[in-house]
Amino acid sequence: MVELSTWVPFVESPEEVVRKMLQLAQIKPGELVCDLGSGDGRIVISAAKDFGARAIGYELREDLVRKSREKIAGLNLDKVAKIVNADLLSADLSQVDVVTIYLNTSANEKLRPKLEKELKAGARVVSHDFSLNTWRPVEVSTTEPAGHTIYLYSSPWSFRK
């Protein structure tokens, strides 16, 4: 089986996009945020440091996992933030309040059934630049000046297109 993470290259999300994604999700202190394909850990770190969330990231690339873990330790966020070196399809999403993703259309479509099956009612999904085609977003926002698009979805998924 090919890991879903290998289908999507690592591209940094600009800091203003990270902040907008987390703001759009209206994260409350103590909520659990899961970044699928966490790259250098910036969403996990910001969710914990700036929003008071518990945060977990799933990343396949060992070099990025190491870099993320070092940043987390350096900021003393070890108790509220962690990075798992595993494919994002292995994530247990049953207790997650907010999922963040920056994948691509194909990867989003492969991930969608897992989100539908595992996320609890009231969970939110925030996607950077790529929509989940069969879901209708609750909100769509564009960042300036770069023009990134952020899609916010909320469960239950009964509002499909």
C-alpha positions as CSV (number, residue, x, y, z in Angstrom):
1,M,0.0,0.0,0.0
2,V,1.3,3.4,-0.9
3,E,1.1,6.0,1.9
4,L,-1.2,8.9,1.1
5,S,1.5,11.3,2.4
6,T,3.9,10.3,-0.4
7,W,1.4,11.7,-3.0
8,V,1.7,15.2,-1.7
9,P,5.0,17.2,-1.6
10,F,5.8,19.3,1.4
11,V,5.0,23.0,0.7
12,E,5.2,25.4,3.6
13,S,1.9,27.2,4.5
14,P,2.6,30.9,5.0
15,E,2.3,32.0,8.6
16,E,-0.7,34.3,7.7
17,V,-2.5,31.2,6.2
18,V,-1.8,29.1,9.3
19,R,-3.3,31.8,11.5
20,K,-6.3,32.3,9.3
21,M,-6.9,28.5,9.1
22,L,-6.9,28.2,12.9
23,Q,-9.0,31.4,13.4
24,L,-11.6,30.2,10.8
25,A,-11.9,26.9,12.8
26,Q,-12.7,29.0,15.9
27,I,-10.5,26.8,18.1
28,K,-11.3,26.8,21.8
29,P,-8.6,26.2,24.5
30,G,-8.2,22.5,25.2
31,E,-9.7,21.3,21.9
32,L,-7.7,18.7,20.0
33,V,-6.3,19.8,16.6
34,C,-4.9,17.3,14.2
35,D,-2.7,18.4,11.3
36,L,-2.6,15.6,8.7
37,G,0.7,15.9,6.8
38,S,2.1,18.3,9.3
39,G,5.4,19.1,7.5
40,D,7.5,21.4,9.7
41,G,4.9,21.5,12.5
42,R,3.9,25.1,12.2
43,I,0.2,24.4,12.4
44,V,0.6,22.1,15.4
45,I,2.8,24.6,17.1
46,S,0.6,27.6,16.5
47,A,-2.6,25.7,17.6
48,A,-0.9,24.9,20.9
49,K,1.0,28.1,21.5
50,D,-1.4,30.7,20.1
51,F,-4.8,29.1,20.6
52,G,-4.3,26.9,23.8
53,A,-5.2,23.7,21.9
54,R,-3.8,20.3,22.3
55,A,-2.3,19.5,19.0
56,I,-1.0,16.5,17.1
57,G,0.6,16.2,13.7
58,Y,1.1,13.2,11.4
59,E,4.1,13.4,9.1
60,L,5.9,10.6,7.1
61,R,9.2,12.4,6.4
62,E,11.6,11.7,9.3
63,D,13.6,14.9,8.7
64,L,10.5,17.1,9.1
65,V,9.4,15.1,12.1
66,R,12.8,15.7,13.7
67,K,12.6,19.4,12.9
68,S,9.1,19.7,14.3
69,R,9.9,17.8,17.5
70,E,12.9,20.1,18.1
71,K,10.8,23.2,17.7
72,I,8.1,21.8,20.0
73,A,10.7,21.0,22.7
74,G,12.4,24.4,22.3
75,L,9.1,26.1,23.0
76,N,8.3,23.8,25.9
77,L,5.1,22.6,24.3
78,D,5.8,18.9,24.8
79,K,2.8,18.5,27.1
80,V,0.3,19.9,24.5
81,A,1.9,19.3,21.1
82,K,3.4,16.2,19.4
83,I,4.3,14.9,16.0
84,V,3.8,11.3,15.1
85,N,6.1,9.8,12.4
86,A,3.4,7.9,10.5
87,D,1.2,8.1,7.4
88,L,-1.8,10.4,7.9
89,L,-4.2,7.5,7.2
90,S,-3.1,5.9,10.4
91,A,-4.3,8.8,12.5
92,D,-7.1,8.1,15.0
93,L,-9.5,10.9,14.4
94,S,-12.3,9.8,16.8
95,Q,-11.5,12.4,19.5
96,V,-10.3,15.2,17.2
97,D,-12.2,18.6,17.2
98,V,-10.4,20.2,14.3
99,V,-8.5,18.6,11.3
100,T,-6.2,20.8,9.2
101,I,-5.0,19.7,5.8
102,Y,-2.9,21.1,2.9
103,L,-3.0,18.2,0.5
104,N,-4.3,18.2,-3.1
105,T,-7.6,17.3,-4.7
106,S,-6.7,13.6,-5.2
107,A,-5.4,13.1,-1.7
108,N,-8.4,14.9,-0.2
109,E,-10.8,12.5,-2.0
110,K,-8.9,9.5,-0.7
111,L,-9.0,11.0,2.8
112,R,-12.6,12.1,2.8
113,P,-14.1,8.6,3.7
114,K,-11.8,8.4,6.7
115,L,-13.0,11.8,7.9
116,E,-16.6,11.0,7.4
117,K,-16.3,7.7,9.2
118,E,-14.1,8.8,12.2
119,L,-14.8,12.4,13.0
120,K,-17.4,13.1,15.8
121,A,-20.3,15.4,15.4
122,G,-19.3,19.1,15.6
123,A,-15.7,18.4,14.3
124,R,-14.3,20.9,11.8
125,V,-12.1,20.4,8.8
126,V,-10.0,23.2,7.5
127,S,-8.4,22.8,4.1
128,H,-5.8,25.0,2.5
129,D,-6.2,25.7,-1.2
130,F,-8.0,22.4,-2.1
131,S,-11.6,21.8,-1.5
132,L,-13.3,18.5,-0.6
133,N,-15.4,18.3,-3.8
134,T,-18.5,16.5,-2.5
135,W,-18.8,18.6,0.7
136,R,-20.3,22.1,0.8
137,P,-18.0,24.4,2.9
138,V,-19.5,26.4,5.8
139,E,-17.1,29.2,4.9
140,V,-14.5,30.0,2.3
141,S,-11.9,32.7,2.9
142,T,-9.1,34.1,0.9
143,T,-5.9,35.5,2.3
144,E,-4.3,38.6,1.0
145,P,-2.0,39.5,-0.7
146,A,-1.1,35.9,-1.7
147,G,-4.6,34.8,-2.5
148,H,-4.6,31.5,-0.7
149,T,-8.1,29.9,-0.3
150,I,-9.2,28.3,2.9
151,Y,-12.2,26.0,3.2
152,L,-14.0,25.3,6.4
153,Y,-16.3,22.3,6.8
154,S,-18.2,21.1,9.8
155,S,-19.7,17.7,10.6
156,P,-22.1,16.0,10.4
157,W,-21.5,15.8,6.7
158,S,-25.2,15.8,5.8
159,F,-24.8,19.0,3.8
160,R,-23.0,17.4,1.0
161,K,-23.5,19.0,-2.5
